[in-house]
Structures are given as C-alpha cells and as structure tokens.
C-alpha cells in the first residue's frame, strides 16, 4: 500500500519514518510524480527484471546473492 506522509526532514533512523524527497533531476516538482512505497518499487523491479541482482551480502567470506524475484518472495 502506498501512503504519503508529510515530513519536514530529509533523513530518519526510524524503520517506519517518513522523509522529504529531493528533486535533483531539475525536471520540476515531485508533486507530479505519484507516490510509491519501497515494497511497490520492489514488486515493479521484480516484474521488469526478475533475474536482476537485488541484494548481495558477504557472510563469513562468502557472497550470498538474491535476484529481484527471490528477494520479492522473501520480503
């Protein structure tokens, strides 16, 4: 579910914290862009590029990797 929350700050350390977005593209206002949650963006990436590398972490000297389809299933 996409939820728009007002926030005056650009950063947060809270897992459910809101942040104000910056438009560095020079294309205009972000108010013309529909809001998307991180889970929604992850689903879109999984649909567009299911085999693309989504996450990689090194544990005990060995790389563990998940593609978007795998990451979307476990998230």
N, C-alpha and C positions, 0 to 999 in steps of 0.2 A: 504494500500500500504506500502510495506517495503522499507525504504530509509536508506541508510548507509551514515552517516555524520562523518567526521573526527572531533575529539575533543581531545585536549591535557589534558583537565580537567576531574576529577573523579566525580565532583558534578556540579549541576546547580540549580538555583532558577527560571529559565525561563520555562514557560509551554511548549515551543517548543524547549528547549535547548537540546543539544547533550552531552553525557558523554562517556568517555572511559571506556570500560568494563575491569574488572579484572578477571583473571582465578585463582580461589582459589582451584580448584579441583586437580591441579597437573597433569592433563591429557594431557597437551600440549597447543598449541596455540589456541586462539579463532578464528583465521583466518580460521580454518577448519569448524567452525560452521556457517551455513547460518544465515544471519541477519533476525530478526523478530521484528516487531513493537509491541507495547503493545496491540493495537486492534487485531492484528493477534493472539497473545498469548491468549487473552480473548476468541476469537472465537474457538480456539483449546480446551480450557478448557471447554467451553460450549458444544462442540461436545463430548468430552470424559466423562464429568461428569456434565450433565445439572442440576442435583439436589444438587450438592455440594455447600456449603456455600461460596459465593464470597465476600460478604460485609456485615458488621454489624455495625450499629451506634446506640448510645444511645441518644435519644432525649426526653427531659422532663421526664427522669427516665424510659422510655420505650425503649426496644430494637426493632429496625427495621432491618429486615434481607432480603437479596436478594440472591437467588441462581444464579448460572452462567447463566442459561437460561434467567432469568428475567433481570439480570444486562446487559447481552449482548444486549437484546432488547432495553433497555433504553439508552445505551451508544452510 
